Amino acid sequence: MNAKVKLLGMAGMVSLMLASCSKEESRSGYTSDDAITFNTRISRATETTLEKLKDIRVYADAMDYPMFIDGLKASKAEGSNYFEFATPQYWPSGINKVRFWAYGPYDIKVTPNITADGQSFGAYTPKSGTDNPGKDHEDLIVAYTEAQRDVSTGSNVTLNFHHAMSQVVVNAKSGSTDGSREVTVAGTWIVNAKPTGTLSFDSQATVNNHMKWDLSGDKTFYGLELNNATKLTSTNTTLIGGSDNSSLMLIPQQLDKWDLVNDKPNAENGAYILVLCRVELKHKGETHPNADSDTSADDGPIHSEGGYHYHQIFPVSDKFDRTAYGYTCVPINTEWLPNKKYIYNLEFCGSKSGAGVYPPTLPDGLPDAVDKPKDKETGDNVLEQPIKFTVTVGDWTNAVQNENIGMQ
């Protein structure tokens, strides 16, 4: 065994029972102490949890026993937290040190290239597009350990699994404390992320559990048009990642920065959160001098209803139309790391936040919307200010810290 070769890492909590032997040796003469037991932990589209994980692939090698377990399926026994092979495998006779690595779920659509000399997966491309691709995303988890029989409990081995992807969620709320501005959202997307990655082991990437992603492909977008447009409240509404199972499992990467000052039209490089929305001013009053007029007042075309009058201030129009929406965006340049969950929390129309900026030329395939006014350029504020936001970063359990990276 090449001691210099290390393997992919991963992170949950399960017990697996496995067993392994060389092809040259018979199984007669092995006792239950020779059976290899795995104690596993997982640090999801369906998130991969110990409860949902039913089958995994397992690999192992040792000195003079190259790949004596080569991608075998290990399945969870009914009603237990143990995984076992259909045909028992055993710890090789006379061997103290064995390298084990595994990934799951067993049937995830990846191509493993795992040998004693190198460990990687073929190019992996999560589904992109406008119609909730997140529901089809798969959660790849990976694990590695080098175990010594003489320091294990019998042949008990610990495997730590880690999520190989980055998970992305987008929330939004209204910062209008007096309710005078109403924001309604009809869709949300992450735009300009690299679509494809090749995962391999990197001995230098210790902070990423030795996972290295090499990126390829033309940048694309991920998200969804909501089945029912959602009016924001003072508490967060989940736009991507709610009960529709729309959270995104994306290739870890450093998103390219969109320079609003020096490079406004940088649609090819800068990443941003795109929101299809409308904003209305709401005031008490049964009537208004210009109600339902085709003539746009300084504060937008107006509609009276139920003791209030409403001014359509975005999208800009000469006529009030509650079915009309426009595109606004929030530039982002986060570094997405594997095994991390990124929750973007947007605030619209607060004391120090507005409704975003006009986006660059949009990718094909998005829903139709009202065009930006001719006197507005990419990067100009939709209203008075950009959207204020934070991103919560943590493992795929509870978030552990907040990082402010919003627009100033």
C-alpha positions, 0 to 999 in steps of 0.5 A: 500500500502506498502510504503517501496516498490519502483519500476523500473525506465526509460527515452523521451517526450510524453503525455499519456492520461490514465484513472483508477478505482477500480473494485468495483466502477462504472464509473458514477459520474466521471468527466474528472478531474478524468481521469489520464493523463500521461506526459512521457519522454524517456531519439531502432534492433529498438531504442525505441523513442517517435515517434516509441512507439505505445503501452505500458503496465501500472500498478498501485496500491494504498492503498486498491486498489491493482493492479487496473491497471494490465498490461493494454495496452495503445495505442497512439491516431492517430496523437497525443502524447497521449496514452489512454486505450481502456476502460477509467480508472479513479483515484480511489475515495478518494485516493490521492497517487498512484504508477504507473509503465510501460514498453514498447514496449507493445509486447516486449518478456519479462515476467513481474512479477509486483505486489505490493510486488515486481517488476521484469522481467523473464530472458531475453536473447538478440540474439547472434551469428555471423550474425548481431544479433543486427538487432533482438535486442529489446529495453526494456524501463521501468518507475516508479512514485509515484504520489499525486493527490493534487500536480499534475495538475488535475490528470496529472502524469509524467512518466520518462522512461529509457532504461534498456539495454546497447547499444554498437557500434564499429567504426574504422579508420586508423591512417596512415597519409601518407596512407602507411598502408591500413587496410581492415575489414571484420567483428567485434564481441564483445566476452565474454559477459554474455548472460542473465539477470534478471531485478529487482528493487534495492533500493540501485542502485540509479545511475542506476535508481533503476535497478538491473541486475542478470547475468546468462549463458555461455559467448557468442559473438555478431557481424557480418561479413560485406557484403563487406569488408571495407577499413578504412580511416582517419575518423571513419567507423561504424563496428557495429551499422551502417545503417544495424541496427547492434548496440547491445542491451546487458545485462548491466554488468561489463566485465571481464578483460583479463590480458595480462601480467599474464593470456594471455590464459584467453579465458573463462573470458576476454572480447575483441573486435574481428576484422577480417582484413588484413593490407598491406604496400603500396609504389609507384613503378611499380615493385618490385624485389620480386613482387608476389613471393611465398617467404616471404620477411621481409615485407611480400609477395608483389603484384604490381598494378597501379603504386604501390606495396603492401606488405601483412603484416597481416595475415602472409603468404608466398603468397600475397592473397587479399582475406585472412584475420586474427583475431586480438583483443582489450581486454576491461573491461568496465562496461556497465550500463543500459540507456548508449550507449558505442561507441568504437573508434578503431585506426589502424596503427597510430603513437602510434597504431598498429593492435591489438593482437592475440586473445585466442581460438575463439568461434565456428561459426566465419568465417574462417581465416588464422591461427596465426603463430606458433611462436606467442602466445595469446596476442602477438602484430600482428604488432608493437603495440596494437590498440589504442582506446577510448570509448565514454559513454553517454545516448542514445542521444548525448554522454556526455564524453570521457573516455580513457581506451585503451592499453598503 
